[in-house]
Amino acid sequence: MSSLSRDDVAHLARLARIEMTDEELVNLASEFDVILNAVARVQEVATADVAPTSHPLPLRNVFRPDVVAPSLTPEEALSGAPASEENRFKVPQILGEEA
Amino acid sequence: MIKKSAHEMSQALAGGEITSVQLTQQHLNRIASVDTDVHAFLHVDAEGALAQAASIDAARSRGEKLGPLAGIPLALKDVMTQKGIPTTAGSKMLEGWRPPYDSTVVTNLKSAGIVILGKTNMDEFAMGSSTENSAYGPTHNPWDLSRIPGGSGGGSAAALAAFEAPLAIGTDTGGSIRQPAAVTGTVGVKPTYGGVSRYGLIAFSSSLDQAGPCARTVLDTALLHEAIAGHDPRDSTSINAPVPAVVQAAKSGDVKGMKIGVVKELNGDGYQAGVRSRFEESLELLAKAGAEIVEVSCPNFEYALAAYYLIAPSECSSNLARFDAMRYGLRVGDESGASAESVMNLTRDIGFGREVKRRIILGTYALSSGYYDAYYGSAQKVRTLITQDFEKAFTHADVLVSPTCPTTAFKIGEKSNDPLAMYLNDIATIPVNMAGIGGMSLPCGLAPEDSLPVGFQIMSPAMQDQRMYLVGAALEAALLAQWGAPLLSQAPVMGGAQ
């Protein structure tokens, strides 16, 4: 019932921010036929009268006291950064040139 | 000493027969002699482990009161952060990353005086059932080096089976503790969801992920369970209630009058003959020990695998969005004029392996508008039905049991090009994660046709984890009486005499 084309997969890859080669896109599209048909079985029993479960614990709005506790120093927080400058993360250009 | 249980090592430490430094050194020597073949470890922290061992020895000689596992070495799955120690989650995305903080599990291990030897191999971001998806090469099963050690926590399980460590930490999203335990002849427990903190556990599927203890005996597993479990304010899904009395249960092993429910749907077609026969024999042993064996039916379990492969990829597509090449981890293509988006796209192409990409794309699809109700929404409903099946079954039985996996360890490479066949490995372990209850796997013998370990799974209701330890201890004792020596004594000898 379900199938995805190479272009469908390319669109999903763009949404997921993953560059993919043409070969990867074609392979994934062919694997998805099998996988989607297998997972679509959930629809056989998922009737309107069944409530969804998003999480095993019935928790909501868990709070702890708002107390200052030791946390990372700027050096520690930046220790894994690919690039940093003046105690900040240095990232590639986000806005266009004119901005 | 390395082939003893952690409990026996602990007695030797307390009795002054050996120091923690000596015990740690013996394990480091063992790793040096066998890990080129097994490849259980991604990083060995010899210096840190010996320093930690020396401080425990010093505390002991000062007469300080120490916990039951103080001075015992442990192998840590590379998905848990440990301050200053390389943590990769089996991915190129995190190659060389040294976390600036300890996970709560590591904090608890350190305060229990447990010595962390190093980080163990795993399927990338815990996605897999064979450890073949590690970006750093597969781990080999000590029972047969051409076979998989299970996954995702294959490194932790193989380290135990190869006597490289008596204790290990795993994480279990759909069976990643229990399936590796089953195929390596070791013990592994997925505690009740929320029983052990997830703070510092690199997230795969947050509503399913659970860290837990791995060892070679039920008692050692219980001792480690108690050391790492408990409420953590840093994990909002951590349960604020006393830890179940798992050590007491593992010491008792009294199953007289307990009702053990055999799940009809988790047996039969698709299960290897030798797996079924060892499972049936174990049921007879439990009946002899005084338990009552009943059959229960969980008709919606047949949809669990399908629901899992929608829920886990959906949550992973969201969780792994954090790997954006900006704050930590890999960054590729950051040349002058390159946009953040192109850097992100290139980095995620190069940093993620095939299975991780497959699941991110599947999750992105399942969550996209127009398909959400049909896929993710329906999977959430199946989750409700599975939980209801468990609730009903637990009105007829105190624990439920099944084989842990349909087959024994398969060959490396055998299923790596067939994702669906690979996913079927987890058919008996996934329902436990969907409902958030507890699950244990312990070895119940070798399959006659291939002489490889078979796992016996015990499932207990939420926050009744002690029940699986009661049954596990009873079965372990009965099997040991039959075998005369632990199952692992039948594994091939590695690394010469020790």
Interface residues (C-beta under 8 A of the other chain):
Chain A: L4 V9 L12 A13 L15 A16 R17 I18 E19 M20 E24 L28 E31 F32 V34 I35 A38 V39 A40 R41 V42 Q43 E44 V45 A46 T47 V50 A51 P52 T53 S54 H55 P56 L57 L59 V62 R64 L72 E76 A77 S79 G80 A81 P82 A83 F89 V91 P92 Q93 I94
Chain B: W97 R98 P99 P100 Y101 Y193 G194 S207 P233 S236 T237 I239 N300 Y303 L305 A306 A307 Y309 L310 S317 A321 D324 A325 M326 R327 Y328 G329 L330 R331 D334 G337 A338 S339 A340 E341 S342 V343 M344 N345 L346 R348 D349 F352 K357 R358 I360 I361 L362 T364 Y365 A366 S368 A374 Y375 G377 S378 A379 Q380 K381 V382 R383 T384 L385 T387 P419 L420 M434 A435 G436 A462
